[in-house]
Amino acid sequence: MQALDVMTKKVITVTGQTPVEEVAKVLLDHHVSAVPVIDAAGAVLGIVSEGDLMRRLAEPEAPRRSWWLELFAGSGYDPADDAKRHGRTAADVMTSNVQTVAEDTALADVARLLETRRIKRVPVLRDGKVVGIVSRANLLQAMASAPPPEETPGVEGRVQRERILEELAKVAGIRVSLVNVIVRDGQANVWGAVESDVEENAVRRAVESVVGEGNAQVMLGRIPPWSYGGSGL
């Protein structure tokens, strides 16, 4: 299997000029833990994660010591880290030098990259632009429905996956970024989260409209009520 077989295609992004407060709201509203930062051409500049924002909030009122005092105090003063703590935009707080993969990168290589770099997700690029993202959760989902080593989803499975994602995008109220699908041998496995049983049934109908009734295994959790509308910010 390759990155394109499991990646989340609806990627939420921000620009370098997006205010930090808006980035936090995007993470909450879309129930994601990180967002790629892109430029006007769609190229990846970095990633802002919950961890990046937490570092900024750790000591918001702490007085800032002068750089030369920090230097002579031997505290390991880092101007870049200081910018992260006091930054106002995504470009200020993001983690740069982002690891990326191509659509045809083998999942074994993606897993190895996440492990060796100790990261939780990696953007998938096509012609230098973000077309998806593979997280640790995506890899676990792939393992749960893994075919024998000699088999791959094949062209038909990938076409069906594309059609399913298109059908899900038509369902009112469904946050496609929270739903992932893997198709093999006409069987669709669906993971993610929705707000209600009604939405889960709508997802099942959309999936079965492509693979046929009874050929969808739907494993959807529920979005916590307190998070509706971003009220938890």
Secondary structure by P-SEA (a helix, b strand, c coil): cccccccccccccccccccaaaaaaaaaaacccbbbbbcccccccccccaaaaaaaacccccccccaaaaaaacccccaaaaaaacccccccccccccccccccccaaaaaaaaaaacccbbbbbccccccccccaaaaaaaaaccccccccccaaaaaaaaaaaaaaaaccccccccbbbbbcccbbbbbbbbccaaaaaaaaaaaaaaccccccccbbbbccccccccccc
